[in-house]
């Protein structure tokens, strides 16, 4: 795994599990896909861009090939169709990871109504409808785990992307409400809020030496986060190791928001 900080523990209950991720072919999502493959899970993911080369590499490196379905997550009928196809091909989805998002920078003044709606569609709306689609199968199977990716950006009160931070905060509310509603069905719903993870996109668009150093100064742990740092937390939330944990927001940020 690229930039692997340490070997991840093995969760035996994830072997053979049917896992679905949005945005699973690049950035943090790609690290998650690889992490689940190395647990022996059946892994499917969607994203807009072609991920064939990534799937080829995963098959060569892990011995297992993820199922990739091209899909724009803002197209809810297409997302529902993809989820149904995955359930048909690898069994009812037991673990749903809503990870696809787009953290474009923008100012309040420049946001139009259309931009606002697009931002909520790509950062929040599809989380709800993906969960809605998989919950019946999880109920029938006696339980499941839904993991919604948020971000510490809204916890920090960051400026520079208000539509994005609004969606992040909404994800937290959605997580708590679904956890309450479907807890009796043994469906656990948790959020995971990463800090500033140095994906290739982040490095290409926004990372500067001064900016990164200023952020590291706020972290308790003085190392930059990489995608592999997020994998262990997701595997834990997906497995029965966290069977009595729901409605929570797990923060992996090197110690920024907890300490101020």
N, C-alpha and C positions, 0 to 999 in steps of 0.2 A: 504494500500500500504506500502511495506517495506520502512523504513526510510523516511516516508513522512514528509517534512518540514512544510507544511501548506496545507490547503484545496485549491484545484485548482478551479478557477472560472468555471462556466458553460457556454458553448457556445451552445446555442439552435440549431444553424444550423448544428451542428455535430451529432445531434440525428438522427439515421437512415442512416447516411452517410456510403458509402462503402469505407473502409480504408484498405490499404495493406501495410505491413511492411516487410522488410527483416531483419532477425535476431531478430525477435520479441519475442523469448522465453527465453532470458537470459540477464543479465546485464541491460544496459540502455534500450534495446529493450523490455524487459519484463515490465519495468516500463511504457513504452509508450503504450504497448498493454493494460495494466490495465487502464491507463489514458483514452484511447479512449473508452474502455468498460464502464467506469463510466460516460462517456458523452452520452451513449446510442447508440454509433456507431456500425455498423457491422464491425468486425475486423477480418482480415485474415493475417497470416504471414507464412513465410518460414524460415527454417534453416536446417542444416544437422543433428543435433542431435535430438533425440526423445524429444518431448515437451508435451507428453500426460499428465504427472503428473502436469505440469504447467497449462495446459488447465483445468484439473480437479479442481485445486485450484482456478482458476479464476472463473469457473462456481459456485463453492461453495461460494466464497467471493463477487462476483458481481452480480450473478444471470444470467449472460450471458456467453456463451462459445465461445471463439475465434475459427476460422477455421484454423487449422494447417495443412500445406502441407509440407512433408519432401522434401527438395530440396537443392542441392548444387548450390549456386548462380553463380558459375563460369561455370556451365553448362547452356549456354544461351538457347538452345532449351528447356531444362527442366524448366527454369525460365519462358520462354514465355508460356509454357503449363500451369504452375501454375497460372500465371496472367490471362490467358484465363478462367481457371476453376473458379477462384474467381469471375471474371466478370459475368460468367454464373450463379453462385450460389447466389451472393448477389448484383448483379447489377453492371453497369459500375463503375470502380474505380474512386472515386472523390478525394481521398487523397492518394498519394504515398509517403511513407517514406523510403528512401534508407538509411538504418542504418547498414547493415552488413559490417563488416570490420575485419581486423586482424593486430594488431599492434606489430607483432614480432620484437624483437630487433635484430639488425644485424650491422655489420661494412661494410664499402664500399669494403674493400679488399676481403671479403668472398662472395660477391654477384656474383652468376653465371647468365648467360643469362636466364636459366630456372627459377631460383628463381625470377629474376626481372619480368619475364612475369607472374608468379603466383601471385606476389605481386600486380601487376597492375590489374590482373583479379579479385582478391578478394576485392580490395580496390577502384577500379574505374570503370573498364569495365562494370560490371553489372548495375551500376547506369545509364549509357547511355542507355543500351538496355531495362531496365525496363521502363524508361521514354518513349522511342520510342514505346514500346508496349501499354502503357496506353493513350498516347496522342490522338489517334483517338477517343477513347471513351469519353475523356474529351472534345474534340472539339464538338462532337455530343451533349453532355449534356450542352454545353454552358459555360464550364470552369472547373477549378479544381486547386488543389494545389499539387506541388511536393516539397518535403523537402529532401535535400541532406545533410547527415551528413559528416562533415569534422572534423577538430581538430585544436586547437591552436598551435599544435606542429610545423607546418610549419611557422606560424606567429612568433614564438619565435626563429626560426632558430635552433631548437634542433638537436643535433647529436645523433647517436645511432640507427637510423632507416631511412636512406635516401630514400629507395624505398617507404616507407610509407608516409613520408612527401611530396615526389613528387606527389603521388596520391592525398593527401589532397589538395595540391595547384591546381592540375588539376581539382578537384571537384569544386573549386571556379570558374575556367574558364568555365567549363561546365555549371554551374548554370547560369552565366551571359549570355552565348550565348543562352541557351534555353529560358531564360526569355525574351530576345529580340525577338527571332524568334516566340514565341507562345503567347506573350502578346496580340496581336490582337484577339486571340481566347479566351481571358480571362483565360488563364492558367498561374498561378503564380508559379515561381520557385525560391526558396530561399535556402540558405545553413544555417546550424546551426553548430557552432563550440564550442563544450564543452571544458572546461579545464580538469584538472585531476580529473576524477570522480572515486570514490572508489567503483568499482564493486568488486565482489568476485574474479574475475580473476586478477584484478590489485593487490588486497591485497595478493593473493596467490603467485604472481610472482615477483612483483616489489616494493611494498610499504615497506619502512623501516622507522623507527622512525625519523632518521636524514634527510632522503630524503623528507619525508612528511613535516617536519618542515621547511626545506629550501624552499619548494614550498609555504607553507602557509605564509612564510615571504614575498613572492612576491605578494600575494593576498592583495587587499584592505580589503576584508571581511575575517576575520580570522577563517573561518570554512571550513572543508573539504567538497567538493561536494559529494553528493550521487545521485544515478540514478533519484530519484524523483525530484531533483532540475531541471532536464532538461525537465520534462513533460510540465510544463506551457508554455514554449516557443514554443514547438512543437504544442500544441493545438492552441495557438494564430496564428501561421503561417498556420495551417490547416483551420482555421475558416475564416468567412467573416469579422471578426474584423480586419484582416490585408489585406483587399481586394485591397488596393492600394499600397501594399508593394511587390516588386518583384526584383529579381536580387541582393538581399542583403545577407550579411553574419551576422547572429545574433550570438553574442558571449555570452556564459554563462560560466564564468570562475572565478567568485569571484573577478574580477578586476585585471587581470595579464597583458594581452597584450595591453590594452588601456593605461595603466599607465607606462609600461616599466619595 
